[in-house]
């Protein structure tokens, strides 16, 4: 072979094969939103959404529309994501409830030995494990701030340095949108008359305004996804980098964030690796704890033996159609509610149905999402339909059953129908086994403990108006 022909062939191989780090595994970029459920995007049916970058990514990705968090709150969700463990195992049970655990390992503990550098820019809300997750400048570390700006310069520098050293990298871009205070983006892009009000909401002026404010924040998140992809193209990362987008838990509205309902606990996951990960939409059940085992699997490591299960086969094999049989949801604060989700049904177990189930945040004057709740409570005094919707939020039954495929906003409770009694009994047994297997008690907390956590501002449910 002539020398010139050899170099031509070598150059061709370098062009067509990924430039992995020393370890031989792909890079990872993970984008995670904040208080954004699965239903906030054009690709999931939100017609008024302005999310072209996320919608385009969805069309090229393995698009998972039934991706669940065990607890629909920031700290426990991120603990589940970064450890691959369920709350009882990692000790972060709720934003306000933590138990000390020893030996918990984080994503950096797993990936650094495999030749990776692991860094995070933006909202952290996490402090478990022994290995350091590098701090990358550029995004606000706090999800509660106004007037936030962001820059990708820190991410670009971090990636460049890793590549210069021949290392693979895992970069987490932890956005703060669409977390309250909902003052980013252009609310005027979402006229109130065009807003699609969720079926479990009351259609009131501030409910529409809340949705507009939230949609404006999601548009900012979409811009960050676009900028991430532009960075990947500019740095020629697409051929050797897996991009994962996660929406986080749902919007801070009743039966959303802080609840086990779909509007709070269900997320969107998009996984993209050009030519390697399948482009398809799937309703396979998965959880945030599945991410770390997936990264380790792609990186060439051994199964770390966590609560999570690797998604690699689902993302890369046409023959694999499912991932989990059930999902466990484990809210204990502000309300003790457990749930099991299957491919079709969700059973919700409320430990103390006598309590009014609306979080105190919804009566906080400095939170915009308290305004819709105040309107709903007023409307319920004179409107029978409004009263029924408010009562369903405040007073859940001990057990509720929903077909979440045909009824994703859980409007039609099937628990009283005779034809579902065997299914309810079976799901109760499976739910208790899942709880036992991960170390949870199957006994709701006692009355005294429940009383301490009771929301004093909402002890009295609204009186049903006379017909």
SEVEXZA-806278 format. One record per residue: z, x, y of N, C-alpha, C in turn. Coordinates in steps of 0.02 Angstrom, whole numbers, padded with zeros to 5 digits, always signed. Example, Ala and Ser with C-alpha at 12.3 -4.5 7.8 and 13.67 -1.06 7.14 Angstrom:
+00390+00660-00284+00390+00615-00225+00390+00660-00165/+00354+00642-00112+00357+00684-00053+00394+00645+00002/
END
This chain:
+00000+00043-00060+00000+00000+00000+00000+00044+00062/-00044+00028+00109-00046+00066+00171+00019+00054+00210/+00038+00105+00249+00099+00100+00288+00096+00043+00339/+00037+00035+00369+00030-00019+00419+00038-00087+00387/+00011-00094+00325+00018-00158+00288+00091-00171+00271/+00128-00118+00253+00199-00125+00235+00239-00151+00295/+00227-00121+00354+00265-00142+00413+00247-00213+00435/+00183-00231+00424+00163-00300+00439+00199-00349+00394/+00204-00332+00329+00240-00376+00282+00314-00379+00299/+00343-00323+00316+00414-00321+00333+00428-00364+00395/+00385-00359+00445+00394-00399+00506+00389-00473+00490/+00344-00491+00444+00336-00561+00424+00400-00587+00391/+00429-00546+00348+00491-00566+00314+00548-00576+00364/+00552-00532+00413+00606-00537+00463+00598-00600+00504/+00537-00621+00516+00525-00682+00555+00545-00743+00516/+00530-00744+00451+00538-00805+00412+00606-00812+00378/+00646-00759+00376+00711-00764+00344+00766-00758+00396/+00820-00796+00388+00874-00795+00437+00906-00727+00444/+00929-00712+00504+00963-00648+00518+01038-00659+00511/+01063-00668+00450+01134-00679+00438+01174-00617+00456/+01240-00627+00465+01285-00571+00476+01294-00531+00412/+01340-00482+00415+01352-00438+00358+01371-00476+00296/+01407-00532+00305+01431-00570+00248+01377-00610+00214/+01321-00620+00247+01266-00657+00217+01269-00732+00225/+01320-00757+00261+01327-00829+00271+01300-00850+00339/+01284-00915+00346+01259-00939+00410+01313-00942+00463/+01292-00944+00525+01338-00956+00580+01352-01030+00585/+01405-01047+00621+01423-01117+00632+01437-01129+00706/+01409-01183+00732+01429-01208+00798+01450-01280+00788/+01511-01296+00808+01539-01363+00799+01553-01392+00868/+01523-01449+00883+01537-01485+00946+01581-01545+00928/+01637-01552+00961+01679-01610+00948+01694-01645+01015/+01681-01711+01017+01695-01751+01076+01769-01769+01079/+01785-01819+01119+01855-01837+01128+01858-01912+01143/+01890-01949+01099+01896-02022+01106+01828-02056+01108/+01784-02038+01061+01717-02067+01057+01705-02088+00985/+01704-02152+00971+01694-02177+00904+01621-02173+00882/+01608-02196+00821+01540-02192+00793+01490-02234+00830/+01513-02285+00867+01469-02336+00893+01449-02327+00966/+01458-02266+00994+01448-02255+01065+01379-02227+01082/+01332-02224+01034+01270-02188+01043+01209-02233+01031/+01154-02213+01060+01092-02250+01047+01073-02250+00974/+01084-02194+00939+01064-02188+00869+01107-02232+00823/+01164-02257+00848+01206-02302+00808+01204-02373+00834/+01157-02387+00878+01146-02457+00898+01171-02476+00967/+01200-02430+01004+01224-02447+01071+01165-02443+01120/+01135-02500+01133+01071-02501+01170+01077-02475+01241/+01134-02484+01274+01140-02461+01342+01161-02388+01348/+01174-02355+01291+01194-02285+01293+01138-02241+01319/+01157-02188+01353+01109-02138+01378+01125-02073+01342/+01103-02069+01279+01120-02012+01236+01057-01983+01202/+01007-01963+01241+00945-01939+01210+00954-01876+01167/+00997-01830+01187+01006-01769+01149+01040-01782+01082/+01092-01824+01083+01126-01840+01021+01080-01881+00976/+01042-01927+01004+00996-01968+00965+00942-01924+00933/+00917-01875+00970+00867-01830+00943+00896-01787+00887/+00957-01762+00898+00991-01723+00846+01001-01765+00783/+01020-01828+00793+01030-01872+00735+00967-01880+00694/+00910-01884+00728+00846-01894+00692+00826-01833+00651/+00856-01774+00666+00839-01712+00631+00894-01691+00583/+00948-01728+00579+01009-01706+00544+01024-01748+00483/+01073-01725+00445+01108-01768+00398+01157-01808+00441/+01142-01872+00449+01179-01915+00495+01228-01958+00455/+01293-01944+00465+01345-01979+00429+01379-02029+00476/+01372-02093+00461+01399-02145+00505+01466-02172+00481/+01492-02146+00425+01558-02169+00401+01601-02108+00387/+01617-02075+00441+01655-02012+00440+01723-02028+00472/+01777-02023+00434+01842-02050+00455+01893-01996+00470/+01939-02012+00516+01999-01972+00527+02057-02008+00494/+02105-01969+00470+02163-01999+00438+02209-02032+00490/+02213-02002+00550+02253-02029+00604+02211-02027+00668/+02204-02084+00700+02158-02089+00758+02192-02068+00823/+02217-02006+00823+02248-01976+00882+02227-01903+00885/+02229-01874+00946+02199-01808+00957+02230-01753+00914/+02297-01745+00917+02328-01688+00883+02322-01692+00807/+02338-01749+00775+02331-01751+00703+02259-01746+00679/+02212-01773+00718+02142-01767+00698+02120-01694+00698/+02139-01657+00751+02118-01588+00755+02155-01545+00704/+02217-01563+00688+02252-01527+00635+02217-01538+00568/+02195-01600+00556+02158-01615+00494+02092-01576+00493/+02057-01575+00550+01992-01541+00554+01999-01467+00542/+02047-01434+00574+02051-01361+00573+02089-01333+00513/+02124-01376+00476+02160-01352+00416+02130-01376+00351/+02092-01431+00352+02067-01460+00290+02120-01497+00251/+02177-01510+00284+02233-01544+00252+02247-01611+00285/+02272-01658+00246+02293-01722+00272+02360-01714+00309/+02378-01762+00351+02437-01754+00395+02501-01735+00360/+02515-01766+00304+02579-01751+00269+02580-01680+00244/+02521-01651+00232+02518-01582+00209+02521-01531+00266/+02489-01548+00323+02490-01499+00379+02548-01511+00427/+02581-01569+00423+02641-01582+00462+02630-01616+00529/+02568-01625+00550+02554-01659+00613+02539-01732+00598/+02591-01774+00601+02585-01843+00579+02560-01890+00634/+02571-01871+00697+02548-01909+00754+02554-01864+00815/+02528-01886+00872+02536-01847+00933+02610-01834+00947/+02653-01882+00931+02723-01878+00948+02768-01862+00888/+02739-01851+00830+02779-01841+00770+02751-01781+00731/+02792-01728+00727+02771-01668+00690+02828-01645+00645/+02810-01620+00587+02858-01592+00540+02837-01520+00524/+02885-01474+00521+02869-01404+00509+02844-01394+00438/+02790-01358+00431+02762-01340+00366+02751-01265+00364/+02761-01235+00306+02749-01164+00298+02686-01154+00256/+02653-01099+00268+02595-01081+00228+02530-01117+00245/+02530-01156+00300+02469-01190+00320+02420-01139+00348/+02358-01143+00326+02306-01098+00348+02255-01136+00390/+02229-01103+00441+02179-01135+00484+02109-01111+00468/+02061-01136+00505+01991-01119+00492+01979-01044+00499/+02013-01011+00545+02005-00939+00553+02035-00901+00494/+02092-00925+00468+02121-00894+00408+02071-00893+00350/+02031-00946+00346+01982-00951+00291+01919-00912+00304/+01895-00910+00366+01830-00881+00380+01831-00807+00398/+01884-00783+00430+01887-00712+00449+01880-00666+00388/+01914-00680+00332+01905-00636+00273+01834-00638+00246/+01795-00688+00264+01726-00693+00242+01677-00661+00292/+01704-00627+00342+01662-00590+00389+01645-00627+00452/+01684-00677+00470+01669-00718+00529+01715-00703+00587/+01688-00713+00646+01729-00718+00706+01734-00793+00724/+01794-00815+00740+01806-00887+00752+01834-00896+00822/+01798-00935+00863+01820-00946+00931+01813-01018+00951/+01851-01038+01002+01852-01107+01025+01852-01108+01101/+01808-01150+01129+01811-01163+01200+01825-01237+01212/+01870-01252+01259+01885-01321+01275+01952-01343+01248/+01957-01407+01234+02021-01438+01215+02046-01410+01148/+02107-01387+01148+02134-01355+01088+02177-01404+01048/+02235-01424+01076+02280-01472+01043+02293-01451+00970/+02305-01386+00959+02312-01362+00891+02347-01296+00891/+02393-01285+00843+02428-01221+00841+02453-01202+00772/+02417-01220+00720+02438-01205+00652+02401-01145+00624/+02428-01116+00571+02397-01059+00538+02421-00993+00565/+02401-00939+00532+02423-00872+00553+02368-00834+00589/+02306-00846+00573+02251-00809+00604+02237-00836+00674/+02218-00792+00718+02204-00811+00787+02134-00841+00793/+02130-00899+00826+02066-00926+00846+02053-00902+00917/+02000-00863+00927+01987-00834+00992+01977-00889+01045/+02001-00875+01106+01991-00921+01162+01928-00901+01198/+01880-00947+01202+01817-00935+01237+01820-00972+01303/+01811-00938+01359+01814-00973+01424+01753-01017+01435/+01761-01066+01481+01703-01105+01502+01716-01180+01505/+01760-01206+01461+01774-01278+01460+01849-01289+01471/+01865-01346+01501+01935-01362+01514+01974-01368+01449/+02033-01338+01445+02074-01344+01384+02115-01408+01381/+02112-01449+01434+02153-01509+01438+02108-01570+01443/+02119-01620+01400+02078-01679+01400+02096-01730+01453/+02148-01718+01492+02172-01768+01539+02153-01755+01611/+02112-01706+01624+02100-01685+01692+02039-01717+01725/+02041-01721+01791+01985-01744+01831+01946-01684+01858/+01886-01697+01882+01845-01647+01916+01833-01585+01872/+01822-01596+01808+01809-01541+01763+01737-01518+01768/+01728-01453+01763+01661-01423+01758+01659-01381+01695/+01600-01364+01672+01596-01323+01612+01539-01272+01619/+01545-01219+01580+01495-01166+01580+01487-01141+01508/+01425-01126+01489+01411-01099+01423+01409-01022+01424/+01424-00991+01480+01421-00918+01484+01468-00886+01434/+01528-00914+01428+01576-00885+01381+01552-00890+01309/+01522-00946+01291+01496-00955+01223+01440-00904+01211/+01395-00898+01259+01339-00851+01252+01364-00780+01243/+01413-00760+01283+01441-00692+01276+01474-00682+01209/+01511-00732+01186+01546-00726+01122+01497-00718+01065/+01445-00759+01066+01394-00755+01013+01357-00688+01016/+01341-00665+01076+01305-00601+01083+01346-00544+01055/+01411-00543+01070+01454-00489+01046+01460-00491+00970/+01466-00551+00941+01470-00556+00868+01406-00530+00836/+01348-00549+00865+01284-00526+00837+01277-00451+00843/+01299-00422+00899+01294-00350+00908+01335-00313+00856/+01391-00342+00835+01434-00311+00784+01410-00327+00714/+01358-00369+00708+01333-00387+00642+01375-00438+00606/+01418-00474+00644+01462-00524+00614+01433-00594+00620/+01450-00636+00573+01436-00707+00580+01489-00737+00626/+01476-00797+00651+01524-00827+00697+01531-00902+00683/+01589-00927+00700+01603-00999+00701+01629-01014+00771/+01590-01051+00809+01608-01069+00878+01620-01144+00881/+01678-01163+00908+01696-01233+00917+01692-01250+00991/+01650-01298+01008+01645-01321+01077+01682-01388+01080/+01743-01386+01105+01787-01444+01104+01785-01478+01172/+01740-01527+01178+01731-01562+01241+01792-01604+01258/+01797-01624+01320+01852-01668+01341+01827-01739+01356/+01765-01752+01342+01734-01818+01357+01728-01856+01291/+01750-01919+01287+01764-01963+01343+01838-01982+01345/+01881-01932+01351+01953-01943+01358+01968-01970+01428/+02019-02012+01432+02043-02034+01497+02058-01974+01541/+02042-01974+01606+02042-02031+01653+01974-02065+01665/+01922-02050+01627+01859-02085+01634+01832-02083+01705/+01829-02023+01734+01803-02017+01802+01747-01965+01806/+01717-01948+01748+01661-01903+01747+01596-01942+01735/+01541-01913+01754+01478-01948+01746+01467-02000+01799/+01411-02036+01793+01392-02087+01842+01401-02157+01813/+01455-02188+01833+01468-02257+01811+01412-02304+01832/+01379-02289+01888+01325-02331+01912+01265-02333+01866/+01261-02285+01820+01206-02285+01771+01214-02341+01719/+01271-02375+01720+01286-02425+01669+01307-02490+01703/+01259-02529+01729+01275-02592+01763+01315-02638+01718/+01365-02670+01747+01410-02712+01708+01373-02767+01670/+01320-02793+01700+01283-02846+01667+01247-02825+01604/+01236-02760+01595+01201-02734+01536+01248-02713+01480/+01313-02714+01494+01361-02688+01446+01366-02734+01385/+01366-02705+01327+01377-02742+01265+01452-02740+01250/+01484-02797+01257+01555-02802+01244+01567-02809+01169/+01610-02768+01142+01624-02771+01070+01652-02840+01052/+01637-02864+00992+01655-02934+00976+01730-02947+00972/+01771-02895+00964+01844-02908+00963+01874-02902+01032/+01834-02885+01084+01858-02883+01152+01854-02952+01184/+01892-02961+01238+01880-03017+01283+01832-02993+01337/+01784-03035+01353+01733-03015+01401+01759-03029+01472/+01792-02979+01500+01821-02984+01568+01792-02929+01611/+01798-02935+01678+01768-02885+01723+01791-02813+01710/+01857-02803+01700+01880-02734+01691+01865-02709+01621/+01856-02754+01572+01834-02732+01506+01764-02703+01511/+01721-02736+01549+01653-02711+01559+01654-02645+01599/+01698-02641+01648+01702-02580+01687+01728-02522+01644/+01776-02537+01601+01801-02485+01555+01746-02458+01511/+01704-02504+01485+01649-02482+01443+01598-02441+01482/+01586-02459+01546+01540-02421+01588+01567-02351+01602/+01632-02347+01618+01663-02282+01631+01659-02238+01568/+01673-02267+01511+01671-02229+01449+01600-02206+01434/+01551-02250+01443+01481-02232+01430+01458-02175+01475/+01483-02174+01537+01466-02119+01583+01493-02053+01557/+01553-02055+01528+01582-01994+01498+01542-01972+01438/+01520-02020+01397+01480-02003+01339+01413-01971+01360/+01387-01993+01417+01325-01963+01442+01336-01889+01459/+01395-01872+01485+01412-01802+01499+01416-01763+01433/+01447-01793+01383+01450-01761+01316+01379-01749+01290/+01335-01797+01300+01266-01789+01277+01233-01730+01311/+01247-01722+01376+01218-01665+01412+01243-01599+01383/+01306-01597+01361+01333-01537+01331+01300-01522+01263/+01282-01575+01226+01245-01565+01164+01176-01536+01179/+01143-01563+01230+01078-01536+01250+01083-01463+01270/+01133-01446+01309+01142-01377+01331+01157-01330+01272/+01193-01355+01223+01207-01315+01163+01143-01299+01126/+01101-01349+01118+01038-01338+01083+00991-01292+01122/+00993-01298+01187+00953-01252+01228+00977-01180+01220/+01043-01172+01217+01072-01106+01205+01050-01079+01137/+01052-01120+01086+01032-01099+01020+00959-01077+01018/+00916-01113+01052+00845-01094+01055+00835-01030+01095/+00870-01025+01151+00863-00965+01193+00886-00902+01156/+00938-00909+01114+00965-00852+01077+00936-00846+01007/+00886-00888+00991+00853-00886+00926+00904-00893+00869/+00946-00946+00874+00999-00957+00825+00982-01010+00773/+00931-01050+00784+00921-01108+00741+00911-01090+00668/+00878-01035+00654+00861-01018+00585+00921-00995+00544/+00975-00973+00579+01033-00947+00542+01098-00979+00562/+01095-01038+00594+01155-01070+00620+01157-01144+00602/+01213-01166+00575+01224-01237+00562+01258-01268+00623/+01228-01321+00649+01257-01357+00706+01288-01422+00680/+01352-01433+00695+01387-01493+00675+01413-01529+00737/+01397-01592+00742+01423-01633+00797+01471-01685+00768/+01530-01689+00798+01582-01737+00778+01603-01777+00839/+01608-01843+00832+01623-01884+00891+01698-01892+00904/+01740-01878+00857+01813-01886+00859+01833-01959+00848/+01896-01977+00864+01919-02045+00854+01890-02091+00908/+01905-02156+00903+01874-02204+00948+01904-02208+01017/+01874-02251+01057+01893-02262+01126+01965-02288+01131/+01998-02270+01186+02066-02293+01198+02066-02365+01224/+02055-02410+01178+02057-02482+01192+02091-02516+01132/+02115-02577+01140+02150-02610+01084+02108-02611+01020/+02142-02596+00965+02112-02589+00899+02062-02531+00896/+02069-02485+00944+02030-02424+00944+02075-02365+00928/+02076-02316+00972+02121-02259+00965+02192-02283+00953/+02230-02246+00913+02299-02261+00892+02302-02316+00839/+02246-02337+00812+02247-02391+00762+02208-02370+00700/+02217-02406+00644+02179-02390+00583+02113-02428+00578/+02097-02468+00630+02036-02508+00627+01974-02464+00637/+01916-02489+00617+01854-02450+00620+01840-02424+00691/+01856-02465+00740+01842-02446+00810+01883-02386+00831/+01935-02370+00793+01976-02312+00809+01968-02254+00761/+01960-02268+00697+01964-02215+00646+01897-02191+00621/+01843-02223+00640+01777-02206+00613+01737-02166+00664/+01705-02113+00641+01669-02067+00684+01598-02057+00661/+01559-02021+00702+01491-02000+00685+01492-01925+00672/+01460-01904+00618+01452-01833+00603+01377-01819+00594/+01354-01768+00629+01284-01746+00622+01285-01673+00601/+01247-01656+00549+01242-01587+00525+01169-01566+00525/+01155-01511+00559+01086-01488+00568+01081-01414+00552/+01033-01398+00508+01013-01328+00496+00940-01331+00478/+00900-01307+00523+00827-01314+00518+00801-01290+00451/+00771-01338+00414+00740-01321+00350+00789-01315+00292/+00853-01321+00305+00903-01310+00252+00944-01373+00237/+00965-01408+00290+01003-01469+00281+00956-01529+00287/+00964-01576+00242+00920-01634+00239+00924-01676+00302/+00868-01701+00323+00865-01748+00378+00865-01818+00349/+00923-01851+00351+00928-01918+00322+00992-01952+00349/+00992-02017+00347+01050-02056+00366+01088-02076+00303/+01153-02067+00303+01192-02083+00244+01256-02120+00264/+01276-02167+00222+01340-02203+00232+01394-02177+00185/+01382-02118+00156+01432-02088+00111+01498-02078+00149/+01553-02093+00115+01619-02086+00146+01639-02013+00149/+01666-01992+00207+01690-01924+00214+01746-01924+00266/+01781-01868+00271+01838-01862+00316+01836-01796+00354/+01874-01792+00408+01877-01731+00447+01903-01672+00406/+01947-01684+00358+01973-01630+00317+01919-01599+00273/+01860-01630+00268+01806-01603+00227+01769-01546+00262/+01781-01536+00327+01741-01487+00364+01757-01415+00343/+01821-01397+00341+01838-01328+00324+01812-01308+00254/+01822-01348+00202+01794-01329+00137+01718-01323+00139/+01685-01363+00182+01613-01359+00188+01592-01292+00219/+01627-01271+00271+01612-01206+00302+01622-01149+00253/+01677-01152+00217+01692-01099+00168+01638-01097+00114/+01615-01155+00092+01563-01159+00040+01498-01128+00065/+01476-01147+00125+01415-01119+00152+01422-01043+00164/+01483-01022+00181+01495-00951+00195+01499-00909+00132/+01498-00941+00074+01499-00904+00011+01568-00892-00017/+01619-00926+00011+01687-00918-00014+01702-00964-00073/+01759-00953-00103+01782-00996-00158+01813-01060-00131/+01814-01111-00172+01846-01173-00154+01919-01159-00134/+01938-01175-00071+02006-01158-00049+02060-01205-00075/+02041-01258-00112+02091-01302-00142+02129-01343-00091/+02093-01372-00044+02124-01412+00009+02116-01486-00006/+02141-01529+00038+02130-01601+00031+02056-01618+00042/+02023-01579+00083+01952-01591+00096+01908-01569+00039/+01847-01596+00038+01797-01580-00013+01733-01559+00022/+01701-01507-00003+01641-01481+00028+01585-01533+00029/+01552-01536+00087+01495-01581+00096+01428-01546+00083/+01429-01484+00061+01367-01445+00055+01316-01480+00011/+01335-01504-00047+01287-01536-00092+01259-01599-00062/+01301-01639-00029+01276-01700+00002+01225-01684+00056/+01237-01631+00092+01192-01613+00148+01128-01579+00125/+01127-01551+00065+01069-01511+00044+01032-01537-00017/+01060-01584-00054+01028-01608-00115+01008-01682-00109/+00946-01697-00121+00922-01766-00119+00953-01808-00174/+00974-01775-00228+01002-01812-00284+01074-01836-00271/+01108-01804-00224+01178-01822-00210+01179-01876-00156/+01208-01934-00172+01207-01991-00126+01277-02009-00100/+01330-01987-00135+01397-02007-00115+01442-01946-00111/+01501-01956-00083+01547-01899-00074+01618-01916-00094/+01646-01970-00066+01714-01993-00083+01712-02065-00107/+01758-02081-00151+01765-02151-00173+01807-02191-00124/+01857-02159-00095+01902-02193-00048+01922-02145+00008/+01944-02175+00063+01972-02138+00119+02042-02166+00133/+02090-02122+00146+02158-02141+00163+02169-02134+00238/+02193-02187+00269+02211-02185+00340+02287-02192+00345/+02319-02149+00385+02392-02141+00380+02428-02145+00447/+02418-02196+00485+02454-02203+00549+02528-02216+00537/+02571-02179+00573+02642-02195+00571+02670-02208+00641/+02634-02186+00693+02656-02195+00762+02595-02209+00805/+02596-02257+00848+02654-02298+00869+02673-02354+00820/+02631-02364+00768+02646-02417+00720+02632-02391+00649/+02676-02412+00603+02667-02392+00532+02614-02437+00502/+02554-02411+00495+02498-02446+00463+02460-02397+00419/+02447-02418+00359+02408-02378+00311+02345-02417+00293/+02294-02381+00273+02232-02415+00254+02196-02375+00202/+02159-02410+00160+02113-02379+00113+02044-02407+00128/+01995-02363+00131+01925-02382+00144+01884-02364+00083/+01844-02411+00060+01797-02399+00006+01726-02406+00033/+01676-02404-00011+01607-02408+00013+01593-02474+00049/+01632-02527+00034+01620-02592+00065+01681-02619+00102/+01740-02609+00074+01799-02644+00099+01851-02597+00130/+01892-02627+00174+01951-02592+00199+02010-02639+00193/+02064-02613+00162+02128-02648+00159+02176-02614+00206/+02206-02652+00252+02254-02625+00300+02324-02654+00284/+02372-02609+00279+02441-02628+00263+02483-02614+00326/+02512-02666+00354+02555-02660+00413+02628-02666+00392/+02666-02614+00404+02735-02612+00379+02781-02660+00413/+02771-02672+00478+02815-02717+00515+02773-02765+00557/+02744-02815+00526+02701-02861+00563+02738-02903+00615/+02805-02902+00613+02843-02941+00662+02841-02907+00731/+02821-02845+00734+02816-02809+00798+02750-02826+00832/+02750-02823+00898+02687-02831+00935+02649-02765+00934/+02589-02766+00905+02553-02705+00893+02504-02688+00949/+02532-02671+01007+02492-02642+01060+02533-02584+01089/+02503-02526+01095+02537-02465+01115+02559-02471+01188/+02615-02438+01205+02641-02441+01273+02593-02413+01325/+02546-02370+01304+02496-02345+01350+02456-02401+01383/+02450-02457+01348+02410-02513+01375+02447-02552+01429/+02509-02533+01443+02546-02563+01499+02562-02511+01552/+02534-02451+01544+02546-02397+01592+02500-02406+01653/+02528-02409+01711+02489-02424+01772+02439-02369+01789/+02451-02307+01767+02406-02253+01785+02350-02242+01735/+02343-02287+01687+02288-02284+01638+02240-02341+01652/+02176-02324+01661+02129-02378+01676+02124-02428+01620/+02131-02406+01557+02123-02453+01502+02180-02503+01498/+02232-02495+01541+02284-02547+01544+02260-02608+01583/+02209-02600+01625+02185-02655+01665+02152-02709+01622/+02107-02692+01576+02080-02744+01532+02135-02781+01493/+02184-02743+01469+02237-02776+01430+02275-02826+01473/+02289-02809+01535+02323-02856+01580+02280-02918+01591/+02215-02909+01600+02170-02966+01608+02170-03009+01545/+02170-02977+01487+02168-03015+01424+02231-03056+01416/+02288-03027+01433+02351-03063+01427+02352-03124+01474/+02326-03115+01534+02323-03171+01581+02275-03225+01556/+02218-03204+01530+02168-03252+01505+02195-03291+01446/+02237-03259+01406+02265-03291+01346+02312-03348+01363/+02337-03350+01425+02384-03403+01444+02349-03471+01451/+02284-03471+01464+02249-03534+01477+02187-03544+01434/+02168-03493+01396+02106-03497+01357+02122-03489+01283/+02105-03540+01244+02122-03540+01172+02088-03482+01135/+02023-03471+01149+01987-03416+01115+02018-03349+01132/+02034-03339+01196+02066-03277+01217+02134-03268+01184/+02172-03322+01179+02238-03319+01148+02233-03297+01075/+02182-03323+01040+02174-03303+00969+02157-03229+00963/+02114-03204+01007+02096-03133+01004+02156-03088+01020/+02195-03108+01070+02254-03069+01088+02306-03071+01031/+02314-03130+01002+02362-03136+00947+02342-03093+00887/+02277-03088+00873+02255-03047+00817+02270-02973+00829/+02268-02952+00892+02286-02883+00909+02361-02873+00902/+02400-02919+00930+02472-02911+00932+02506-02922+00864/+02480-02969+00826+02515-02990+00765+02470-02984+00703/+02458-02924+00679+02420-02917+00617+02459-02944+00558/+02424-02965+00507+02457-02988+00446+02484-02928+00407/+02530-02940+00360+02554-02884+00319+02497-02848+00284/+02448-02887+00258+02389-02858+00228+02327-02893+00256/+02278-02853+00276+02214-02879+00300+02159-02847+00259/+02107-02886+00243+02050-02861+00205+01986-02876+00244/+01944-02825+00251+01882-02833+00288+01824-02803+00248/+01766-02836+00253+01703-02807+00230+01675-02768+00289/+01686-02702+00291+01670-02663+00350+01596-02645+00353/+01558-02662+00301+01486-02652+00304+01453-02708+00345/+01470-02770+00328+01441-02826+00365+01482-02845+00427/+01543-02820+00431+01589-02839+00485+01626-02777+00510/+01590-02729+00542+01621-02666+00561+01674-02671+00615/+01675-02726+00652+01727-02735+00703+01785-02778+00677/+01784-02792+00612+01841-02823+00576+01863-02887+00610/+01816-02933+00615+01830-02999+00645+01854-03048+00592/+01825-03045+00532+01838-03094+00480+01884-03066+00426/+01948-03083+00432+01998-03062+00383+01989-03103+00319/+01978-03068+00263+01965-03101+00199+02026-03107+00155/+02084-03086+00181+02143-03079+00138+02170-03145+00110/+02154-03202+00142+02180-03266+00118+02134-03301+00069/+02075-03273+00056+02027-03306+00012+02043-03292-00061/+02045-03344-00102+02063-03336-00173+02020-03286-00210/+01955-03284-00194+01909-03240-00231+01921-03165-00218/+01964-03149-00169+01978-03079-00154+02047-03056-00176/+02086-03099-00209+02155-03081-00226+02159-03024-00276/+02115-03023-00326+02115-02968-00374+02094-02903-00340/+02046-02908-00295+02024-02848-00259+02081-02820-00216/+02118-02865-00183+02174-02843-00141+02227-02808-00182/+02243-02836-00240+02293-02805-00284+02270-02737-00307/+02207-02731-00325+02180-02667-00347+02181-02615-00291/+02162-02636-00231+02162-02590-00174+02233-02570-00154/+02280-02616-00159+02350-02599-00146+02373-02543-00192/+02357-02550-00256+02378-02500-00305+02345-02432-00290/+02281-02433-00273+02246-02370-00257+02274-02339-00194/+02289-02381-00144+02317-02355-00082+02384-02321-00094/+02428-02351-00132+02493-02321-00146+02485-02256-00185/+02436-02253-00230+02425-02191-00267+02401-02136-00221/+02355-02151-00176+02332-02101-00128+02390-02076-00086/+02433-02121-00065+02491-02101-00024+02538-02056-00064/+02551-02076-00126+02596-02037-00169+02567-01967-00183/+02502-01965-00195+02469-01901-00211+02473-01851-00154/+02476-01875-00092+02479-01828-00036+02550-01822-00008/+02599-01850-00044+02668-01840-00024+02697-01891+00023/+02662-01946+00035+02688-01998+00080+02732-02047+00043/+02780-02075+00080+02822-02128+00053+02783-02193+00054/+02790-02233+00002+02757-02298-00001+02803-02354+00024/+02858-02335+00056+02904-02383+00085+02902-02379+00161/+02885-02433+00196+02885-02430+00269+02954-02411+00295/+02958-02380+00355+03023-02361+00382+03067-02422+00392/+03133-02411+00389+03180-02467+00394+03182-02499+00462/+03215-02556+00466+03218-02594+00529+03246-02555+00588/+03298-02514+00576+03328-02477+00630+03279-02426+00659/+03245-02390+00614+03195-02341+00636+03139-02376+00672/+03118-02433+00645+03064-02472+00677+03086-02496+00746/+03149-02517+00751+03174-02544+00814+03173-02492+00869/+03188-02429+00852+03190-02376+00901+03121-02365+00932/+03069-02374+00892+03001-02361+00916+02969-02423+00946/+03006-02477+00947+02977-02540+00969+02955-02537+01041/+02899-02568+01055+02872-02568+01123+02905-02624+01162/+02954-02606+01204+02993-02655+01239+02951-02695+01289/+02899-02665+01314+02859-02699+01365+02818-02756+01336/+02813-02760+01268+02771-02811+01238+02806-02849+01182/+02872-02860+01191+02910-02894+01139+02888-02966+01130/+02870-02998+01185+02854-03070+01182+02779-03079+01181/+02754-03109+01130+02682-03122+01128+02666-03182+01172/+02605-03184+01200+02587-03238+01247+02589-03307+01213/+02612-03356+01250+02615-03423+01224+02545-03453+01219/+02531-03484+01163+02467-03516+01152+02458-03573+01200/+02402-03575+01238+02392-03630+01286+02386-03696+01251/+02407-03748+01285+02400-03815+01257+02327-03835+01256/+02307-03872+01206+02237-03892+01199+02222-03951+01245/
END
